[in-house]
Amino acid sequence: MSDPQTVRAEINTETPQTSGEDDTSALRSNTQPELHLSLQYFSVFLPQGYPESVSDDYLQYQFWDTVQAFSSSLSGTLATQASLKGVGVGNQEATVAAATVTWLLRDGAGMLGRILFAWQKGTKLDSEAKKWRLFADVLNDIALFMEILAPYFPACFTLIVCTAGIFKSIVGVAGGATRAALTVHQARRDNMADISAKDGSQETLVNLAGLLVSLILIPLVTDNPVLTLSIFFLFTALHLFANYKAVRSVVMETFNEARLSIVLQQYLRDKRILSPLEGNQREPVFLGKIIINVMCSSVFNASEL
């Protein structure tokens, strides 16, 4: 027969172990929902196998791309409000036919601009993806600014919005083509489709956030041109800065004309071969005079047709 003191000692030594196991189980049960939500987020907005399935610069690029998309969404809302005001929304003297004609002319001019730009510059978009990506976003801001100013020049409203439509069509071609080139660079497991799809999900989420903010913003800026322009310039500055940081974060591992020239010049100077990171950091990302030439030629060619 066991001694009562021995029995009590055994009970006392077993009790803390049971309590510790309960605490561990409770901790696991509390952390499992958080872990589950984290895994759900990764599966919805990031490519499968992240981060091994994408390039090292993926996260930094996507962060800045998200910032620029959000600011561009808000700027686009201000431009859309101005365009609707320019075609006669809220004006009893405006006719539906006149507004429809203006909208059709704008869309038609944009279609012509899209075709001409793809014909003239389509072969340059792969090798100079970073330059044309930044160019597209600068041109998009110019087009939005023109649309905001258009209602204040009624005599030239149609011409202004048609020109802005041409610029936006160029943005669509350049932005879409360069995004495809960057997707090829980011894919590490032949997962271009997955990266492209998740990029679309990220952009949709950002646009949804921009839509919610726009619902608060629009009542504040209505019939207040000074505040409208101030907010537009603020978001435009953020948009351009984020785009510059985004293209600067990309580290291409192949040569184009600019990167090859930089590497060769360095090698001929001191026999040192630059790493991909060093070569990309020295690569210029601005097109300079090409921007003005493309804008002017697209407008003139569209007017001739």
N, C-alpha and C positions, 0 to 999 in steps of 0.2 A: 504494500500500500504506500502511495506516495506521500511525502511530507507536505502539509498545507503551505508552508513557506516556499517550498520548491515550486509548487503549482503556481502560487502568486507571482513568483519571479519569472516563470516562463510566460505567463500571461502579459506581464509588464514589458517583457522584451519583444514580444510579438506585436503588441499594439502600435508602437511607433512605425514599424515597417508597413503595416496596413494603412496607416494615415499618410505615410509618404507616397505610397502607391496611388492613393486617392488623389492627392495633390497633383501628382504627375499626370494622371488621367484627366483631371479637370483642366490643367494647363494645355494639354493637347487638344481637348475639345474646344477650348477658347481660341486657340491659334488656327485651328483648321478652317473656320469660315474666312479668316483673313487671307490664309494661303490660297483658299479656293478662289476668292475674288481676284487675287493677284494673278493667278493662273488664267482666269477667265479674261482679264484685261490683256494679258500677253497674247492669248489665242485670238482675240478679236481684232486688235490693232497692230500687232507685230507679226512678221513672217514666222512660219513654223521653223523651229530650230534656232531661233534667235538666241544669242548673238553669233553663233558659229556659221549660220547660213547667209550672213550678209557681210559686207565690207566693214573695216574698222571705223570708217568715217560715217557710217549709216546713222547712228543716233544723233550725232552733232548736226549733221545736215538736216535730218527730219525735225529736230527741235527748231532750228531757224526757219525752216520751210513752214512749220506750223505758225510761227509768229508772223511771218509775212502774209500767209493766207488769211489769218484773222484780221490784220490791219487792212488788207486789200478788200476783204468782205465789207468792212464798215465804210471804206471809201467808195466802194461800188454802190452801196445803199444811198449815199448822198448824191452820187451821179445819177442814179435811177430816178430819184425824187425830182432832180432838176430837169431831166429829160421829159418826164411826165408833165411837169409844169409847162415846159416849152411847147409840147404838142397840144396843149389846151385843156388839160385836166383841171377842173375848177373854174374854167373860163366859159361863160355862157355863150360868148360870141364864136367860139371855136366849133368847127364841124368835125364829125367823125371821119368824113371823106378826106379832109385835109390832113388829119392826124395819121390816117392809114397810109396815104401817099408818102408822107415824110418817113414813116417807119419802113415802108417798102424800099424807098430810095436808099435809106441807110443800110438795110440788109443787102440790097443789091450791090452797093459800092463795096461792102465788106466781102462779099463773095468774089468779086473781081480782084480785090486786093489779095485775098487768100491764094487765088490761082497764080497771080503774077509773082508774089513773093516766093511761093514754093518752086516756081519755075526758075527764078533768078538765083535763089540762095539755098535751095534744098540740099545741095551737095556739101555745103559748108557747115551744116548743123551738127554733124557727128563729131568731126575733129575739133570744132570750136564750141563744144557744148556749153562750157561755163560762160564764155563771152556772150553767146546768143541767149542764154538763159537770163543773164542780167539785163541784156538789151531788151528782152521781151517785157520784163517787169518795169523798166524805166519807161518804155513806150506805152505800157498799160496805164501808168500814172498820168502821162501826158494826155492820153485819150479821156481819162476820167475828168481831168481838169478842164478840158475843152467842153465836155458835156455839162459840167457845172456852170461854166460861163455862158453857154449857148443861149439860155433864156433871156439874158441881158442884152442880146443882140438879135432882136426878132427878124430884122431884114436878112441876116446871114445865118439864121438858125439851121436851115436845111443843109447848107454847105458845111457848117461846122460839125453837125452830127454825122454827116456822111463821111467827112474826113476822119472823125473819131471812129466811125465804123470800120474804115480801112485799117486804121492803126490797131484796132482790137482784133481784126482778122489776122493781121501779121503776128500779133501776140499769141493767138491760138495756134498758128502753125509753128512758130519758133518755140513756144513753151511746151507744146505737146511733143515735138520731135526731140528737143533736148532732154525732156524728162525721160523719154524712151532710152536715150543714150546713157543717162545716169542710172537707169534701172539695170541696164546691161552691166555697168560697172559694179553696182551694189550686189548683184546676184552672185553667189558663191557655190550654189548647188543646183544650177540650172532651174532656179525658182523665180524666174522673171515674172511669171503670171501671178504668183503669190505675193511678191513684193508690190507689183502694180495694184493688185486688188486691195492690199492692206493700206497702201498709200491713198487709195480712193476712200477707204473707210476713215482714215485719219482726217482727210480733207472734208469729208461730210460732217464729221463731228465738229470740226472747227467752224464750218459754215453755219451749223446749227447754233453754236455759241454766238457767232456773229449776228445771226438773225435775232436771237433773244436780246442782245445788247442794242441792236438797231431799233427794236420796238420801244425801248426806253429813250433812245437818242433822237429819233425822228420828231416827236412832239416838241423837243427842246429847240431844234434848229429850224423848224418850219417858220417861214417869213422872217428869218434872221440871217441875212447873207454874210454878215461879219462873222457870226459864230460858226456858220457852215464852212466858210473858207478856213477859219482858224482850226477847226477840228480836222478838216481835210488835210491841211498841211502837216498837222501833227501826226496823223496816221500815215501820210505819205512818207514823212521822214523815217518813221519806224519801219515802214515797208521796205524802203530802199536800204536802210541799214541792215535789216534782217536778211535781205537778199544778198547783199555783199558778203555778210558773214557766212551765209549758206554756201555760196560758190567757192569762197575761200577755204571752207572746211573740206571740200572734195579733194581727194588725193588720187588722181588718175595714175594708173600703172602702165599706160601705153604712151607712145610718143605721138604728138602732133607737131606741126611745124614750129610752133613757139617753144615747146618743151625740148625738142631736139636741138634747136639752136642754142638754148640756154645751157644744156648739158655739154654740147660740143665746145662752146666758148670757154666754159669752165675747165674742161679737160685740156684744151690747147693752152690755157693760161698757166695751170699748175699741175697738170696730169692727174687731177682728182676727179673721180666720177661722183656726181651728185646722187643722193638717194631720191626715190620718188617724192618724198615729202619736201625735200629742199627744192627740187625742180618745180613742183606745183606752187610752192610759196613764192617763187620768183616769177611765175607766169603771169603776164598781164591779163586782167579780166574785163577791161573796158575796150569797146570797139572804136571809140574816138570818132573820127570823121565818117566812119561807115554808117553810123546812126543817122546823121543828117542826109547822107546820100540815099539810103534806103527809104527814108520817109518821103523825101522829095520825089524820087523816081516812082514810087508807088502811087502817089497822088497824081502825078502828071500822066502816068500810063493809064490809070483808071479814067481820067478826064478825057483822054484821047479816044478810048473805047466808047 
